[in-house]
Amino acid sequence: MLALLSVLLLGAAPAVVTSAEPEAVSVTVYRDPHRRAGALSLDGLNGSALVTETRTVDLPAGPAEIRFEGVADGIIPVSAIVTGLPGGTVEKNRDARLLSAAALADGSLGRRLTLRRTDRATGRVREEAARLVAGPAGGLIVQTAEGVLALGCSGLTEAPVYGAVPDGLSARPTLSVTTTSRVATRVTVQLSYLADDFDWEATYSGRIGADGRTIDLFAWLTLANGNGVSFRAAQTMAVAGELARDENATRTPPPAAPGAIRLRCWPRKTTSDIAETGVPPIPPAPSAPPAMGEIMVTAQRRQEMVQDAPMAVLMAEQESLGDLKLYRIPEPVTVAAQSLKQVALLTRRGVPFATIYSFLIQPGMGRGGGEGRGRGGAQEAGSPARIVLRLQNREKDGLGLPLPSGRIAVMAPRGDRDLRVGEGDVDDTAVGQEANLSIGESAQVQGRLVALDAGGAGAGIGAGRWRYVVSNANPFAVSVEAVIGVRPDGLRGAARRMATRNGLPVWTVRVPANSERTLAFETAQVQ
């Protein structure tokens, strides 16, 4: 008897169970590893997110199809995992045909519907039975007792009234799974899946103190959700670092939806009397997300508030996740559809820093990348120094926390107001490392390479003698750091004993106001 019952249950059409909303949801956003800092835009997001939802469903006895409505548009169906079902998951599908005016008309072709119209003579609204015979590409054509007519062409209010939504259409993105249960029961399940069209970045602002030796740092964590679905009251996290991902496990694109309904109406005269009504214009595109400058102005205002009052903004908490770094927003927030969400990432005051004027010396390479073959005093034109603010990412120096990559704008006081003095990138910086904030170039500090005896034959950098001259036109002394783009074994004589940075020789020097300093060195032949 039990075996027969099982056969009957398995052969029955599955009951449809709809889960409209999750009771709880968490969203963990992973950055696009190939996006350069400062390029975050809702158009074409290439990051991803792990979405975990908790839902309660009432299962009937026997086979059932559970429809999880409101999942992310960019869901990767093969990644979906459902736990908590007593019979496990038999099959899963992304139901991609979304409900729209065009899809509703397309799915109702040949069916009976009610036509609600306004009588031209009396102005009264009346309803009559009709059948949809064509649409949506060429407009809606209906057949009534009066004959065949184009809907929406009389100049009066008229609309179809559909009795039901055609099978296969969903008002929201839906993931469906099939399962079976021995008995009717209520269960709490957890749905987890990966989704595309997410990303995040850090956006920093810095204010240099009046002493010129410390900086106040503030940062936003900006989350981007390019999906058409909002995640309300979500436990939200962001992960910094490169996540290994199989690029072939992409989401399956939904079937193409029917084209938009475009009515082409001909008034009750001949076509030679009145021209055809044109297609309605395409609505304007949505406004672009805020630019870097707009975000930074907002961050500057928030930073001023932070300095003047106790910290009251929502602040992300930092944790370790293996070799990755996780930033957890301590309170549930809404990650709205097609929008950017900002929460405070960090605030630090009075962090000491050193201003470094940085150069890269490339013997034998011209400004355009060509090989310099001059002899006897030939020199390149001067090039500006790169301005770097160097901070030690240590707790005793006011930091001591992981810094995710992003953009930074730096302000400095001038009289009774702050002026922007530079803007640049922040690289991912672990605790204990140097944080080098490159904020622009200085025309006051210049470097030029003089070839005293260079340009040997053969490929690569030729053997020769060089002089590098750094000039400082500022009314104050500056610290210069010039990295020589040659391996230490490519130098001769005393230059081989120079200190190194990232495996390359580096010359550090203090250049007084309105003065010059010179480095003389020799290179060996390097093939």
KADAZI-V339968 format. One record per residue. PHI is phi in radians with two decimals (none if undefined). OMEGA is omega as a letter, one per 30 degrees, with the letter a starting at -180 (999 if undefined). D_LAST is the distance of its C-alpha to the last C-alpha in Angstrom with 1 decimal. Layout:
# KADAZI-V339968
PHI|OMEGA|D_LAST + PHI|OMEGA|D_LAST
This chain:
# KADAZI-V339968
none|l|85.3 + -1.10|l|82.0 + -1.11|l|80.1 + -1.12|l|82.0 + -1.10|l|81.3 + -1.11|l|77.6 + -1.09|a|77.7 + -1.12|a|79.6 + -1.13|a|77.3 + -1.20|a|74.1 + -1.47|a|75.7 + -1.30|l|76.8 + -1.15|a|75.0 + -1.16|l|72.8 + -1.29|a|74.2 + -1.71|l|72.0 + -2.05|a|71.3 + -1.88|l|69.6 + -1.87|a|67.7 + -1.35|a|67.6 + -2.52|l|65.7 + -1.40|l|64.0 + -1.38|l|65.7 + -2.62|a|62.4 + -2.58|l|58.8 + -2.23|a|55.4 + -2.26|l|52.2 + -1.99|a|48.8 + -1.73|l|46.1 + -1.97|a|42.4 + -1.23|l|39.9 + -1.28|a|37.8 + -1.21|a|34.4 + -1.78|a|32.7 + -1.49|l|34.8 + -1.34|a|33.3 + -1.06|l|35.5 + 1.52|a|38.4 + -1.89|a|38.8 + -1.19|l|41.8 + -2.59|l|44.3 + -1.21|l|47.1 + -1.48|l|45.9 + 1.31|l|43.7 + -1.21|a|43.3 + -2.07|l|40.8 + -1.50|a|41.6 + -2.56|l|44.3 + -2.58|l|47.1 + -1.75|a|49.1 + -1.87|l|52.8 + -2.18|a|55.5 + -2.09|l|59.1 + -1.90|a|62.3 + -2.35|l|65.2 + -1.97|a|68.8 + -2.29|l|70.2 + -1.77|a|73.6 + -1.61|l|73.3 + -1.44|l|76.2 + -1.27|l|77.1 + 1.77|a|75.3 + -1.24|a|72.3 + -2.61|l|71.0 + -1.89|a|68.3 + -1.73|a|66.9 + -1.86|l|65.5 + -1.58|a|63.3 + -1.47|l|63.5 + 1.45|l|61.2 + -1.29|a|57.9 + -1.14|l|54.7 + -0.99|a|54.1 + -1.52|a|50.6 + -1.03|l|51.7 + -1.72|a|49.7 + -0.98|a|52.7 + -1.16|a|50.9 + -1.54|a|50.1 + -1.21|l|53.7 + -2.26|l|55.4 + -2.02|l|59.2 + -2.05|l|60.7 + 1.83|l|64.4 + -1.40|a|66.0 + -1.11|a|68.4 + -1.77|a|67.7 + 1.23|a|63.9 + -1.84|a|62.2 + -1.58|a|62.9 + -2.70|l|61.0 + -2.42|a|59.3 + -2.52|l|58.8 + -1.62|l|57.6 + -1.49|a|60.6 + -1.75|a|58.9 + -1.38|a|61.7 + -1.53|a|62.5 + -1.27|l|65.8 + -2.64|a|66.0 + -1.05|a|68.6 + -1.19|a|67.0 + -1.16|l|66.5 + -1.13|l|70.1 + -1.16|a|71.5 + -1.08|a|69.4 + -1.36|a|70.6 + -1.89|a|74.2 + -1.02|l|74.6 + 1.44|a|78.0 + -1.66|l|79.3 + -1.36|l|82.3 + -2.58|l|81.8 + -1.81|l|83.9 + -1.82|l|83.6 + -1.77|a|84.5 + -2.30|l|85.7 + -1.83|a|87.5 + -1.23|a|90.7 + -1.15|a|90.6 + -1.37|a|94.3 + -1.82|a|95.0 + 1.38|a|91.7 + -1.45|l|92.2 + -1.55|l|89.4 + -2.33|l|90.2 + -2.09|l|88.5 + -2.59|l|88.8 + -1.29|a|87.3 + -2.64|l|84.6 + -2.32|a|82.0 + -1.40|a|78.3 + -1.91|l|77.8 + -2.76|l|74.4 + 2.49|g|71.5 + -1.68|a|69.1 + -1.02|a|67.0 + -1.75|a|70.0 + 1.62|a|71.9 + -1.61|l|74.6 + -2.01|a|77.5 + -2.12|l|80.5 + -2.00|l|83.8 + -2.15|l|86.9 + -1.12|a|90.7 + -1.47|a|90.4 + 2.20|a|87.8 + -1.67|a|84.0 + -2.50|l|82.4 + -1.56|a|79.0 + -1.32|l|78.7 + 1.55|a|78.0 + -1.92|a|79.3 + -1.52|a|82.8 + 1.52|l|81.7 + -1.98|a|83.4 + -1.19|l|82.1 + -2.70|a|81.5 + -2.74|l|79.3 + -1.40|l|79.1 + -2.03|a|80.0 + -1.53|a|78.3 + -1.31|a|80.3 + -2.77|l|77.3 + -1.44|l|73.5 + -1.02|l|72.4 + -1.06|l|70.9 + 1.59|l|67.2 + -1.72|l|66.8 + -2.31|l|65.7 + -1.26|a|65.9 + -2.41|l|62.7 + -0.97|a|59.7 + -2.37|l|61.0 + -1.92|l|59.8 + -2.00|l|62.5 + -2.30|l|62.7 + -1.90|a|65.5 + -2.65|l|67.0 + -2.54|a|70.4 + -2.40|l|72.7 + -1.17|a|75.8 + -2.32|l|77.7 + -1.19|a|77.6 + -2.78|l|75.7 + -1.78|a|73.9 + -2.28|l|70.3 + -1.82|a|67.5 + -2.05|l|64.2 + -2.11|l|60.6 + -1.88|l|58.4 + -2.17|l|54.7 + -2.78|l|52.1 + -1.60|l|48.7 + -2.48|l|48.8 + -1.55|l|46.4 + 1.16|l|46.6 + -2.27|l|46.2 + -3.04|l|43.6 + -2.71|l|43.6 + -2.70|l|41.7 + -1.77|l|42.1 + -2.22|a|43.0 + -1.82|l|43.0 + -2.32|a|44.8 + -2.31|l|44.5 + -2.18|a|46.9 + -1.24|a|45.8 + -1.22|a|48.6 + -1.09|l|50.5 + -1.36|l|48.8 + 1.29|a|45.3 + -2.14|l|44.0 + -2.28|a|45.2 + -2.45|l|45.0 + -1.66|a|47.3 + -1.95|l|45.6 + -2.42|a|47.3 + -2.49|l|45.9 + -1.68|l|47.4 + -1.82|a|46.7 + -1.84|l|47.1 + -1.72|l|47.9 + -2.11|l|47.9 + -2.09|a|50.2 + -1.57|l|49.9 + -1.42|l|52.6 + -1.56|a|56.2 + -2.02|l|57.6 + -1.65|l|58.2 + -2.01|a|58.0 + -1.53|l|60.8 + 0.86|a|61.1 + -1.60|l|57.9 + -1.29|a|56.2 + -2.03|l|52.8 + -2.40|l|49.4 + -2.29|a|45.8 + -2.05|l|42.8 + -1.77|a|39.4 + 2.11|a|36.3 + -1.57|a|34.8 + -1.71|l|37.4 + -1.18|a|36.4 + -2.57|l|38.5 + -1.31|a|39.0 + -1.17|l|38.5 + -1.38|a|40.8 + -1.51|a|43.7 + -1.54|a|44.6 + -1.26|l|48.1 + -1.44|a|50.3 + -1.16|l|51.1 + -1.21|l|54.9 + -1.02|a|56.9 + -1.08|l|57.1 + -1.34|l|60.1 + -1.01|a|62.8 + -1.12|a|62.3 + -1.12|l|64.0 + -1.28|l|67.6 + -2.21|a|68.1 + -1.46|l|71.8 + -2.07|a|72.7 + -1.83|l|76.3 + -2.06|l|78.9 + -1.07|a|82.0 + -1.39|l|85.4 + -2.46|l|85.5 + -1.39|a|84.1 + -1.18|l|80.4 + -1.41|a|81.3 + -1.48|a|82.9 + -2.33|a|80.2 + -1.24|l|76.4 + -1.15|l|74.5 + -1.20|a|73.4 + -1.28|l|69.7 + -1.23|l|67.3 + -0.97|a|67.1 + -1.15|l|64.0 + -1.26|a|61.0 + -1.11|a|61.1 + -1.12|l|58.5 + -1.17|l|55.3 + -1.09|a|55.4 + -1.12|a|54.1 + -1.27|l|50.4 + -1.14|a|49.6 + -1.04|l|49.3 + -1.34|a|46.2 + -0.97|a|44.1 + -1.08|a|46.1 + -1.15|l|49.4 + -1.10|a|48.3 + -1.21|l|47.1 + -1.09|l|50.4 + -1.07|a|52.3 + -1.12|l|50.1 + -1.11|l|50.8 + -1.12|l|54.5 + -1.15|a|54.5 + -1.12|l|52.5 + -1.07|l|55.2 + -1.10|a|57.8 + -1.09|a|56.0 + -1.28|a|56.1 + -1.65|a|59.7 + -2.52|l|61.2 + -1.03|a|60.7 + -1.15|a|58.1 + -2.11|a|60.0 + -1.48|l|57.4 + -1.21|a|56.2 + -2.05|l|53.2 + -1.22|l|50.7 + -1.75|a|50.5 + -1.83|l|47.2 + -2.44|l|46.8 + -1.62|l|44.1 + -2.33|a|43.7 + 1.14|l|41.4 + -1.47|l|37.9 + -1.69|l|39.3 + -2.07|a|41.4 + -1.98|l|44.8 + -2.02|a|46.8 + -1.83|l|50.5 + -1.44|a|53.1 + -1.21|a|56.1 + -2.12|l|58.8 + -1.05|l|59.2 + -2.30|l|58.0 + -1.67|l|58.3 + -1.67|a|55.1 + -1.29|l|56.7 + -1.15|l|55.9 + 0.87|a|53.5 + -2.69|l|53.0 + -1.83|l|50.9 + -2.12|a|52.2 + -2.07|l|51.2 + -2.33|a|52.0 + -1.20|a|51.0 + -1.77|l|47.9 + -2.80|l|47.8 + -2.54|l|49.2 + -2.44|a|48.2 + -2.02|l|49.5 + 1.11|l|48.3 + -1.43|a|44.8 + -1.19|l|43.0 + -2.56|l|39.7 + -2.13|l|37.4 + -1.59|a|36.1 + -2.03|l|32.4 + -1.74|a|30.8 + -1.90|l|27.2 + -2.31|l|24.1 + -2.09|l|20.4 + -1.60|a|18.4 + -2.16|a|15.2 + -1.04|l|13.9 + 1.50|l|12.8 + -2.00|l|14.5 + -1.31|a|18.1 + -1.11|l|21.0 + -1.60|l|20.9 + 1.67|l|17.2 + -1.39|a|16.3 + -1.48|l|13.8 + -1.38|a|15.9 + -2.08|a|16.0 + -1.24|l|19.2 + -2.27|l|20.1 + 1.04|l|23.1 + 1.73|l|24.2 + -1.07|a|23.0 + -2.50|l|23.2 + -1.43|l|23.1 + -1.17|a|26.4 + -1.15|l|27.5 + -2.19|a|27.0 + -1.25|l|29.5 + -1.38|l|29.1 + -1.53|a|29.5 + -1.53|a|32.7 + -2.17|l|32.6 + -1.67|a|35.6 + -1.81|l|34.6 + -2.04|l|37.2 + -1.69|a|37.4 + -1.41|l|38.6 + -2.28|a|41.1 + -1.08|a|44.9 + -1.18|l|45.6 + -1.80|l|43.7 + 1.60|l|45.8 + -2.03|l|43.6 + 1.36|l|42.8 + -2.62|a|42.7 + -1.07|l|40.1 + -1.94|l|39.1 + -1.29|a|38.4 + -1.15|l|36.1 + 3.02|l|37.8 + -1.78|l|38.5 + -2.41|l|39.9 + -2.06|a|42.0 + -1.98|l|42.6 + -1.91|l|45.9 + -2.48|a|47.0 + -1.24|l|50.6 + -2.38|a|51.7 + 1.20|a|55.4 + -1.72|l|57.4 + -2.49|l|54.8 + -1.77|l|51.3 + -2.10|l|48.6 + -1.29|a|45.3 + -1.97|l|42.4 + 3.11|l|39.5 + -2.62|a|38.5 + -2.96|a|35.4 + -1.94|l|34.3 + -2.02|l|34.8 + -1.48|l|32.5 + -0.97|a|34.0 + -2.27|l|34.5 + -1.42|l|36.0 + -1.10|a|38.4 + 1.66|l|36.8 + -1.60|l|33.7 + -1.32|l|33.1 + -1.86|a|34.2 + -1.82|a|32.3 + -1.72|l|34.3 + -1.49|a|32.5 + -2.07|l|35.4 + 2.49|a|34.1 + -2.10|l|32.7 + -2.03|l|34.2 + -1.36|a|34.8 + -1.45|a|36.1 + -2.02|a|32.9 + -2.14|l|30.1 + -2.30|l|26.6 + -2.43|a|24.7 + -1.80|l|21.5 + -1.91|l|22.0 + -1.57|a|19.2 + -1.38|a|20.7 + -2.81|a|18.2 + -2.47|l|14.9 + 1.67|l|13.2 + -1.11|a|11.2 + -1.24|l|10.5 + 1.75|a|7.5 + -1.33|l|6.0 + 1.46|a|5.1 + -1.51|a|7.1 + -1.42|l|8.4 + -1.18|l|10.4 + 3.11|l|13.9 + -1.95|a|17.2 + -2.37|l|18.5 + -2.35|l|21.9 + -1.98|a|22.9 + -1.98|l|26.6 + -1.95|l|28.7 + -1.99|a|32.2 + -2.13|l|35.1 + -1.62|l|38.1 + -1.33|l|40.0 + -1.42|l|43.2 + -2.49|a|41.8 + -1.31|a|38.9 + -2.32|l|36.0 + -1.70|a|33.4 + -2.00|l|29.8 + -2.29|a|26.7 + -2.04|l|23.3 + -1.61|l|20.3 + -1.58|a|16.9 + -1.34|l|14.3 + -2.40|l|11.7 + -1.08|a|12.0 + -0.93|l|14.3 + -1.31|l|12.0 + -1.65|l|9.9 + -1.84|l|13.3 + -2.00|l|15.3 + 1.08|a|19.0 + -1.12|a|21.5 + -1.08|a|19.3 + -1.21|a|17.9 + -1.66|l|21.5 + -1.17|l|21.9 + -1.14|a|23.4 + -2.13|l|21.4 + -2.40|a|22.5 + 0.96|l|21.3 + 1.46|a|18.4 + -2.08|l|17.2 + -1.09|a|18.5 + -2.35|l|21.6 + -1.88|l|23.9 + -1.97|a|27.5 + -2.67|l|30.1 + -1.76|a|33.7 + -1.86|a|34.3 + -1.12|l|38.0 + -1.06|l|40.0 + 0.90|a|39.4 + -2.39|l|36.7 + -2.26|l|33.0 + -2.38|a|30.5 + -2.23|l|27.3 + -2.01|l|24.2 + -1.86|a|22.3 + -2.65|l|18.9 + -2.13|l|15.8 + -1.99|l|12.1 + -1.66|l|9.8 + -1.17|l|6.5 + -2.18|a|3.8 + -1.52|999|0.0
